[in-house]
Structure formats: C-alpha cells, structure tokens
Amino acid sequence: MRSILFAAAAVVASVVAGPVLAQGKELKIGVIYDLTGAFAAGGSNASYLGTKYAIDMINERGGVEGYRIKPVYADAQSKADVAINEAERLLNQEKVDMLMGVFSSAHCVPMAQKADQSKRFMWANVCVASAVLKDKNLRYVFRAQVHSDQFGAASCDFLKEQSKARLGKEPRDLKVAIIYEDGPYGAGVASGNEATCKQNGIQIALKEGYAATSPDLSSLVTKLKRARPDVILHTGYNPDITLFLRQSREQGLKWSALIGHGAGYGQFDKLYATFKDDANFIYNVDPVAAQLLDPKSLAPGLGAVTAEMIKRYKADVKSDEVPPHVSMGFNQSWIFFTDVLPRAIKKYGGVDAEALRQAALETDIPVGGTIQGYGVKFFPPGTQMSGQNERSSPVVMQYAGNDTFVVWPSAIKTLDPVLPLPKGHTYAP
C-alpha cells in the first residue's frame, strides 16, 4: 500500500526522486520539539511525529539529490532554557547543518535570533508568534507556517461576518473578552485579536494575560463573569486551557462562543477526554488539518501524501483523531524537502546556510500547492516580516460530535457554524 501511495505522489515529490546515494552525502538536521513536559500533549508531540514522517518518507524515496536526511532529535522538555541549550548543543557539538521544528514560541524567539547570529539556517515548523520574525530582519530563519497576527485577525473577522446573522447583534454591539497566556505566543495572538476586533468595531470588554503555569485562574473567571462578554477569545496551552474550562464550569461562567487559537485548542481529543460533551462546539483557529481538505482542490498527488501521513499517525497513536499539529509538522518539512532543498543543492551547490537561504528566497508555491492548502512565498530581506510566508492563512474550525468541521472562510467551509451555543449546553447563557 505504501509503495502505491508513493507512486501517486511522484508528481509532487519528483524533485526528491532518485535513490542514488553513492556519494554518501547527508544533510544533518537538528530537530527540536517538546517530547516531555506540558507542551508535549498540547501539540508538540503530534508536530514531532508529522516532521518525522516527512523525513522518513523522503529517505524511503532515496533522499534529495543524492543527500540522505539525517535527523538528530532533541527534547526541549517544555522549558525555554533547555530548548536553547539543546540548540547550542546541536549546532556546536553535533555540528548539524541546520535547525528545524520548535513548538513553543517562547523557545522559538530566542532560538531564531541565536541561529541567525551564528549564520546557521533555521526552518521553523510550528511556532507562530509574529515576534519570531517581525522587525528582526533575520537572514537565515524562514517560516512557512501561519503567524500569530493572522490567528488573532481570523477570529475577529469571523465574528464580524457572523455577528448579525447568528447572534442578532451588529458588530458594534458585540462584546468580546481576550484572555491569553502571557508568553510570546499568547501575547502575539491577543495583540492580533485586539487590533482586528477594534478595526471591526467590536467591543473589547476585557483583555488579560496570565502565566501558562498558573495553578489557579479563578480570579480571571470572576473578572469574566463581571465583564459578561458574548464571546471569549482564548490563547493557551493544554494545562491552562483545561484549568480555565474546569474553573469556568465550577463558577458558572457562560458564553455564546469560545474561540481558541491553536496549541491546546488544537488537541480536541485531550479536551474531549476530560470534558466530554462540554467540549463540543468550541472553535479553534489554526492552519487546517490536511485531512479536512478536498484533495481535488490541491496539486495532483498531495492527497496521497496526506493519506500516507494520516496512516502512519493512526498506526503510531492508535487514535482516529488526527490533530492539525501533525499536518503542521509534516507540511513545513515537506515544503523544505521538496522545494527548497533540491534548489539549494542543484542551483546553489550544497546545503550550507547561504545556499539554503538563497533557495528559500526563490520559493514560489501557488495556493493549493501544499497539503494545508496555502501557497508559499517569503517576504524578502528588508521588509517587516522578512522570512515569513506571505501566503500562509489559518481557518476557523469547530468541534462537534467528536468531529472537526471547517466553518470559515465561507468559500471552503464544510459545515455552518453553531453559534450561539445550543440551549442546554453547560456553558450556554
């Protein structure tokens, strides 16, 4: 079966075809994720698996232009200091050619600066904080992933579009609360929430951050009860989201809609395992999970690539629920291996940081050319978001009946949103 899928994907992966490895060349990649600690279950482990599948599949096809991919995996343990130490170890002791991966934006921001200062190439797969690249003018760091300003904007644009039709309120009469873990990830999304909601004329009843490691969020819940927002926009990881939902239930906090933004909200199986039906109808803003897209809307062969990724994940995890982080880890890796790396080798002579940088700057993948649907073209040096994919875009998804549906943008939705929460739901007003 696997060989059949690979054959179907040949048109997409032709640039990596050819099993000739006689030269014994290799690209040594330091792959950093949180395999233990709080972030592991919040999406990092799923991201790692997606990245691993891409590397395995490329090597099974013979590598890239005579180069075999040699990953050196490192566990950041959900700790920023460990992440930085591991990056230094990989660069200086393991002598990797480049860095890849990174789940937490709090790890990604300093790591990107360190890699760039060392003139070493870094390909960021999952971390979303705009602060990783914004106004930094980094030369050797690239990210095809969506960034946090886009996350924050998407939920407020969705509300502007749906407010009158679904909630019976003009956007100017709609009240939202913005709550977030106060690291670069949460603060970045919250900033995007605030800017776009204000631009859309939506009232901001409360904006407040908290430490992701906080053992008690009851005071935040009390403030939300006083503010009485229609919609809560929340950015957090898995443990703090669980704590927030539990204490909200205990204190009787109600809302018409709860919109999360990736990370812990991308792990619906974890939320459902804890809250059962109370977790239904939560929204999540994220790059779309590839299996939710119609393969016919993508470049030929990408549907088969997605199918192989899903098959491997289900076999490893023994679960039918495939979080979007698997697609994130896989997609960014696949883009690098099938587009950037072949050009670096063939056109720029190798896999050094300068060759990889030049190759990345020439990436020009149209919409529909990746398994997550969006295209890839990087903002050039000298621009505010240099190194960021200008064609990336998130979607708004909603969980219902232990399933996931795309509800925005309307052009690609697979189901109409349930808004407000149905009567009888634990959190419904």
N, C-alpha and C positions, 0 to 999 in steps of 0.2 A: 504493500500500500504506500509506504513511504517513498519508494522509487517512482511510483506513478505521480505522486504529488510534486516531486522534484521536477519531473519531466514537464508537468503542466506549468511550472513556474519558470521554465527556461527562458522565456522571452524577457522576463523581468530581471533574472539573475544571470543573463548571458555574459555580463561583464566579469563574472567571477568563475565562469566555466573553464574547464581545463584542469585536469588533475596533475599537471606537470609540476613537480616539486623537486626536480633533480638538483637545483642549486642549493637546497636546504635552507632557503631563506625563511625568516619568520618576522611577524610583527608582534612584538611583546606588549601586551596591553594590561595596565593596572586597572582592575575593575573593582570599584569601591561601592559597597552598599551596606545597609544596616541589617545584618543577618540575625542579630540578637538585640534585646532591648525593646523599648516601647515602639519604635518605628517599624520594627520587623513585621508585625502583624498589621500595621497601618498602611501597608502598601509596598514597603521596601523589599520584602522577600519575593513578592509577586513580580516586582520590577527586575530583580536579580534573575529570576527564572526566565523572564522574557529575553533578557540580554543573553543569558546562557544558551537558550535555544537558537538564537540568531547565530552565535559563534559556532555552535555545534553544526548547524545546518550548512554554514559556509565552509567549514572544514570538511564536512562529508562530501561536498561538491569539489573538493580539491584545493580549497583556499582561493586566494585572489592574486592573479597574475604571477603565479609561482611562489607566493608567500603564504605560509600557514599562519593562522591566528593562534597565538599562544597567550591565553589569559592567565593572569595572576590575580586570584580573587582575594579581597581583603574585607574584613568585617569592621565597620566603623562603630559597632556596638551602641548605636543611638547616642553617641557622645561626640561633641564637636572637637574636643582635644584629641580623642582617639582618631577621628577622621583625618585631621591634619597630620598627626604623627604617621598614620598609615600612608598618606600621600607622599610624605617625605621619604618614608622607607622604600616605597615602590620606585620613586624617582631616583633616589641616591644609592640604595643598596641593591634593589632588584634590577635597576637600570632599564626600566620599562621605556618603550618608545613614546608612550602617551598614556593619559588617564581617561577613563570612561566610567559612566554610571552616576552615582550620587543621588540619593533620595531627598535628603533634608536640605532645604535652602540655607539653614543656619550653618551647615557644613560647606555648602556649595560656594557661598560668597567668599569666604577667606581662601578656600582651595583654588578657586579660579584665579584669584589675584596672585597666589603663590606660584601656580603653574605658569602664568603669563610672565611674571618677573623672572622665572627661571628659563624662559623661552622654550617651554615644553608645551606640546599640544594637548588640549583637553576637549573632550566631546561630552557635553552634559546631556544625559538621557532623560532625567525625570524632574529634577529640582526646577521650580517655576518662578521663584522670586525675580521680579524685574531688576532688583538691585544687583543681581549677579553681573549684569552687563550694562545697565543704564548709567550713562555718563562716565563709564570706566574706560572706554576706548581700548579694550583689550585686543591684542593682536592674534593670540593663539588659542582663544577659547570660543567655541561655537555651540549653539543650542538650536536644534530643530523643533524642540518642544514648545508648547504654548507658554506664555509668561503671565505673571500674576495680574498685571494691569488688565489683560484680556479676560481673566477669570472674573475679576471684580466688575468689569463692564457688562459681561454677558448676563449676569443675574438681574442687573438693573434694567437692561434693555428688554429682557424677557418680561419683567414686571410692567414696564411701560406699555408693552404690546398687549398684555393680558388683563391689566387692571380694570378697565371699564367693562370688558366683555365677561370676565369671570367673577370679579369681586364687586361689580357695580359701583366702582369708585373711579373718578378721574385720578390720574397720577398725582395731581397736586393735593388730593385728599388722602392719599395712601401713606401710611406710616410704617417705616422700617427701622429695625434695630440692627446695628452692625457689631457683632462680637467676634473676637479673634484671639488666637494665641499670639503673643507679642514678639515672636521672632521675625526674621526677615520674610518668611513665607506668609504668615498670617497678616503682618502689618502691610505687606505689599498688596495682598488681595483686598484688605479693608480699605486701603487708600484708593484702589480702583473702584470699589463699591461706593465710597463717599463721593468721589468726583463724578461718576456717571449718574448716580441717583440724583445728585444736586442738579446736574445738567438736564436730567429728565423731569425735574420739578417735583420729585418725590421727597416727602418729609423724612428727615432722619431724627427719630425720637431718642435714640441713644447710640453712642459709639463707645465701646470699651474693650480694652485688651486685658489679657490675664496670662500668667505663666502656664505653659503647657503642662508643667509638672505639679500644678496646684492641687492640693489634696481636697479642696473644698471650694465649690463655685456657688454656694447658697446665697451669698451676698449679691452676686451677679444676677441670679434668678430673681431675687427680691427687687432689684432695680428694674428688671424687665417687666415684672408684674406692675410696677408703678407706671412705667412708660407706656404700657399697653399697645405695643406695635401690632400691626396686622401681619407683618412678615418679619421673620428673623433671618438675617444673613450671617452664617457662621463659618468660620475657617478654623479648623483644628486638626489634631491628630486623633488616633484611636482612643487612648485612655481618657483624654479630656472630653471628647465627644460623649463617650459612654457616661462619664460623671455628670455632664450637663443634662443629658436626657433623663438620667435617673433622678437627679435632684429637681428637675422641672416637673416630673411626674409626681414626686413626693409633695412639692409645694403648690401644685395645681396651676402651673403656668400654661396658658393657652395661646395658640396662634392659628392663623389661617393657612400659613405655609412656612415651612422651614427649608431654606436653601443652603446646602453645604457647598464647599468648594474643594473637591479633590481630597487627597490624603485619606483620613479616616472615613470620610463620606464615600470614598470610592470602594470601600470594603463592606458592601451590604451584607454579605454572609455573616460577618462578625456582628454587625448591628442586629440582624435578624436573630442570630443565636441567643443574644441577650434580651432583646425586647419583643421578639415575635411580631405579632400583627401591629404593635405600636410603632414599628419601624416602617410600615407601609406608608407610601405617599410622600416620603422625604424626597427632596430634589437634590441633585448633585451636578455641579458644573465641572466638567473635565474634558480632556480630549476623548473623543468617543472610543469605546471599546470596539475593536475592529470587527468582531463577530456580529455587531448590530447593524453594520452597513450592508447594503446590497452589493455583492461583488460585481454586478454588471455596471455599477457606477464608477468602478476603479479600472486601472490599466489591466490589460489581459495578464492572467497568471497570478495576480495578487490574491485573489480569492483562495487559490490553492495554498499559497504561502500562509495565509491566515488559518486555514483549516489544519495545516500541519502544526502550527504554533499551539492552537487550541487542543489538538490531540495530545501533544506532549504534556501540556499543563494538566489536563484532566487525568492523564495516566500517572503523573507525579503526585498530584494533590488529592486525587480520588474525590473530586467535587465537580458538580456541573456548573457552579457559579464561577465565572471567569472575570475577575475584576479588571477595570481598564488599565491598571498599572502593568499588567502583563503585556498589553499592546504597546504601552509607552516604552517599556524597556526594550521590547523587540523592535518596534518601528524605528526608533532612533538609531539603533545598532545596524539594522538592515539598510537604512539610508546611507550610513557611513560606509559599510562594506560593499555595497553595490553601486554607489555613485562616487563618493569622494575618494576612497582608497584606490580604485582602479586608475582614476585620472592622475592621482599623485604619483603612482608608480610609472605609468606609461608616458605621461606628459612632463612630469617634473622630476623623474629619475629616482624615486625612492620613497621612504617612509619617515624622513626626518621632519621636524616641526615645520620648516619653511615649505617643504613640498606639500604637506598636508594642508597648511594654511592656504596656499595658492589654489589648491584643488577645491577646497571648501568654498572659497570666494566665487568659484565658477559654477557652483551647483545651481541648477535651474530646472527644478521638477515641477510640472504643472499640477494644478488641482486634480485630484484623482490618481496621482502617481505614487501614493504611499498607502499602506494598509489602513491608516486612520483618515484617509480622505483628503487631507490638506496637502498643498504643494510645499516646495522648499526653495527659498532664495534668501540669502543672508544680507542683512543691512551691511553696507560697506564700511571700511575704516573712516573715522572722522564724523560718523553720524551718532546720534544719541544712543541708539541701541545696536551699535556695531557688533556683529557676531550672532545676532538674534535672527531667527527665521521670520521674515516679514509676511509669510503666507500661512502661518500657523493659526489655528482657530479652535476654540472649545465648543461644546454643545451643552445644552441643559437636558439632563436625563431625570426620570422619575421612577422610583421603585414601587411596584405594585404586585401583590400576589407572588412574592418571591421571584419576580422577574424585573427586567430593566427595559425602559422604553425611552426613545429619544423624543422630546416634546418641543424642542426649539434648536435651531431655526425652523420655521414652519415648512420651508422647502424640503427638508429631509426628515421631518418628524415621522415617527412610526405609530404614535398614538396622541390623542388630545390630552392636555394636562388635566389632572384632577385638582381643581382649585375653586373654592377653598377646601379644606379637609372635610370629608363627609361627616354628617351628624353621627354621633356615637363613637367617633374616634377619641382615644384618650386625650389627645392634645387639642381637639376641636373646641372652639369657643362655645 
